[in-house]
């Protein structure tokens, strides 16, 4: 009987250690950063998620409502990074955190069978302030970050802002190319109410489209061009 005592002690110690091991792991946290830095952090985030089979990753964004556009930009960047890099979206969730304080993103991993925290999930107020600059939802002229999807966020903004509309600024050096870009944009937005979409054609040295959301009556000059 005595020879089993050390084994029982060992098993008990292992059980205690397992209970004390945290089920929530903070992988990273950051504020405003460059796009290439952001992509590197998302890659590292997925490395940690994949290294913990059965775990779930949480992309938590927080900050005051005055920072709404910047918070939504982070959300769009995350969706584009996951989609264009071929990462498994089912392994992670985006959480809209508390509306207070500075802009902050935290990357968490929750291990299986552990208690899943809410991370302060909040229903954000998506109403844009009157006179606010047009919010760039998508740009086909990607630099380092790939263009994000328009779908869900544009629908949410339309619902929250009755006086808002999607503005597509079509750029191209020739009339024929602008018409082609216009057809592409219309196909992409075919599921939306056409009465809430505005198209602006602009001469440019490159062919691409920018997708904005804006409230009120913005001027053409409010939509900036990079080329």
C-alpha positions in Angstrom: 0.0 0.0 0.0 2.8 2.4 0.8 4.3 2.1 -2.7 1.1 3.7 -4.1 1.2 6.8 -1.9 3.9 8.6 -4.0 1.9 7.9 -7.1 -1.3 9.3 -5.5 0.6 12.4 -4.4 2.0 12.9 -7.9 -1.5 12.5 -9.5 -2.9 15.0 -7.0 -0.2 17.5 -7.7 -0.8 17.2 -11.4 -4.5 17.8 -10.9 -3.9 20.8 -8.8 -1.5 22.3 -11.4 -4.0 21.7 -14.1 -6.6 23.5 -12.1 -4.3 26.5 -11.4 -3.3 26.8 -15.1 -5.1 29.8 -16.5 -7.7 29.1 -19.2 -7.4 32.6 -20.6 -4.1 33.7 -22.1 -3.3 37.2 -23.2 -1.2 36.8 -26.4 -0.8 40.5 -27.3 -2.2 44.0 -26.8 -1.6 47.2 -28.8 -3.0 50.6 -29.8 -2.6 52.4 -33.1 0.0 50.6 -35.2 1.0 50.4 -38.8 -0.6 47.9 -41.2 2.5 45.7 -41.6 3.0 45.5 -37.8 -0.7 44.6 -37.5 -0.4 41.7 -40.0 2.6 40.3 -38.2 0.7 40.4 -34.9 -2.3 38.5 -36.4 0.0 35.9 -37.9 1.6 35.4 -34.4 -1.9 35.3 -32.9 -2.9 32.4 -35.1 0.3 30.6 -34.4 -0.6 30.6 -30.7 -4.2 29.5 -31.5 -3.1 26.6 -33.6 -0.5 25.6 -31.0 -3.4 25.1 -28.5 -5.7 22.6 -30.1 -9.4 23.1 -29.2 -8.8 26.7 -28.0 -10.6 29.8 -29.3 -9.0 33.1 -30.1 -10.7 36.4 -29.3 -9.9 39.7 -31.0 -11.1 42.3 -28.6 -11.4 46.0 -29.6 -12.1 48.7 -27.0 -12.1 52.5 -26.9 -14.4 55.5 -26.6 -17.1 56.2 -29.1 -15.2 59.2 -30.4 -12.8 56.6 -31.8 -15.5 54.6 -33.6 -14.0 54.9 -37.1 -10.6 53.8 -35.9 -12.1 50.9 -34.0 -14.0 49.8 -37.0 -10.9 50.1 -39.2 -9.2 47.6 -36.9 -12.1 45.2 -37.3 -12.0 45.5 -41.0 -8.2 44.9 -41.0 -8.7 41.8 -39.0 -11.3 40.4 -41.4 -9.1 41.1 -44.4 -6.0 39.7 -42.8 -7.8 36.4 -42.0 -9.5 36.1 -45.3 -6.7 37.0 -47.7 -4.1 34.9 -45.7 -6.4 31.8 -45.8 -6.6 31.6 -42.0 -9.4 29.6 -40.3 -11.9 32.2 -39.3 -13.9 29.7 -37.2 -11.0 29.6 -34.7 -11.4 33.3 -33.7 -14.1 35.7 -32.8 -14.2 39.5 -32.9 -15.5 41.1 -29.7 -16.5 44.8 -29.6 -15.4 45.7 -26.1 -16.2 48.6 -23.7 -16.8 52.1 -25.2 -14.4 54.0 -23.0 -10.7 55.0 -22.8 -8.1 55.0 -25.5 -8.1 52.7 -28.6 -6.9 49.3 -27.5 -6.8 45.8 -29.0 -6.2 42.7 -27.0 -5.7 39.2 -28.4 -6.8 36.4 -26.1 -6.8 32.6 -26.2 -9.4 30.7 -24.2 -8.5 27.0 -23.7 -11.2 24.3 -24.1 -13.4 23.4 -21.2 -12.6 26.7 -19.6 -15.0 29.5 -18.7 -15.4 31.8 -21.7 -15.4 35.4 -20.5 -17.4 38.1 -22.2 -14.4 40.4 -22.4 -16.8 43.3 -21.7 -18.7 42.8 -24.9 -20.7 45.9 -25.8 -23.2 46.9 -28.4 -21.5 49.9 -30.0 -23.3 53.0 -31.0 -22.6 53.0 -34.8 -24.2 56.4 -35.4 -21.7 58.7 -37.1 -21.5 62.3 -35.8 -23.0 65.0 -38.1 -20.3 66.6 -40.1 -17.8 63.7 -39.7 -15.5 62.9 -42.5 -16.5 60.0 -44.8 -15.4 56.6 -43.4 -13.4 54.5 -45.8 -14.9 51.0 -45.6 -12.8 49.5 -48.4 -10.2 50.5 -50.9 -9.3 48.3 -53.9 -5.9 50.0 -54.1 -4.3 47.9 -51.4 -0.8 48.7 -50.3 0.3 46.2 -47.6 -3.2 45.3 -46.2 -5.6 43.7 -48.6 -9.0 45.3 -49.1 -11.6 44.1 -46.5 -15.1 42.9 -47.3 -17.9 45.4 -47.4 -20.8 43.2 -46.4 -21.7 43.1 -42.7 -20.3 46.5 -41.6 -21.9 48.4 -44.4 -25.3 46.9 -43.5 -24.8 47.8 -39.8 -23.9 51.4 -40.7 -26.9 51.8 -43.0 -29.2 50.5 -40.3 -27.7 52.8 -37.6 -27.6 55.9 -39.8 -30.9 56.6 -41.7 -29.4 59.6 -43.3 -26.3 57.7 -44.4 -25.3 56.2 -47.7 -22.5 54.2 -49.4 -20.3 56.3 -51.6 -18.2 54.6 -54.3 -15.5 56.7 -55.8 -14.5 55.1 -59.1 -11.0 56.0 -60.4 -9.5 55.3 -63.8 -7.5 57.1 -66.5 -10.1 56.5 -69.3 -13.8 56.5 -69.6 -13.8 52.8 -70.7 -11.9 51.8 -67.6 -14.1 53.8 -65.3 -17.2 52.1 -66.8 -15.5 48.7 -66.1 -14.8 49.7 -62.5 -18.3 50.9 -62.1 -19.8 47.5 -63.2 -17.5 45.7 -60.7 -18.7 48.0 -57.9 -22.4 47.6 -58.8 -22.0 43.8 -58.8 -20.3 43.9 -55.4 -23.2 46.0 -54.0 -26.1 44.3 -55.8 -27.6 43.2 -52.5 -28.0 46.8 -51.2 -30.7 49.3 -51.7 -29.6 51.3 -54.8 -31.2 54.4 -53.4 -28.6 54.4 -50.7 -25.6 54.1 -53.0 -23.9 57.0 -54.7 -21.3 56.7 -57.4 -18.7 59.3 -58.1 -16.5 59.0 -61.2 -13.0 60.5 -61.0 -10.1 60.7 -63.5 -7.0 59.1 -62.0 -3.7 57.5 -63.1 -4.8 54.1 -61.8 -8.0 52.0 -62.0 -9.6 51.2 -58.6 -12.6 52.0 -56.4 -12.9 53.4 -52.9 -16.0 52.5 -50.8 -17.0 55.1 -48.2 -19.8 55.5 -45.8 -21.0 59.0 -45.0 -23.9 60.8 -43.4 -25.5 64.1 -44.4 -24.5 65.7 -47.7 -20.7 65.4 -48.1 -19.0 67.3 -50.8 -17.1 65.6 -53.6 -13.9 67.1 -52.2 -14.5 65.3 -48.9 -13.5 62.0 -50.7 -9.8 62.0 -50.9 -7.7 60.5 -53.8 -4.2 59.0 -53.4 -3.4 58.8 -57.1 
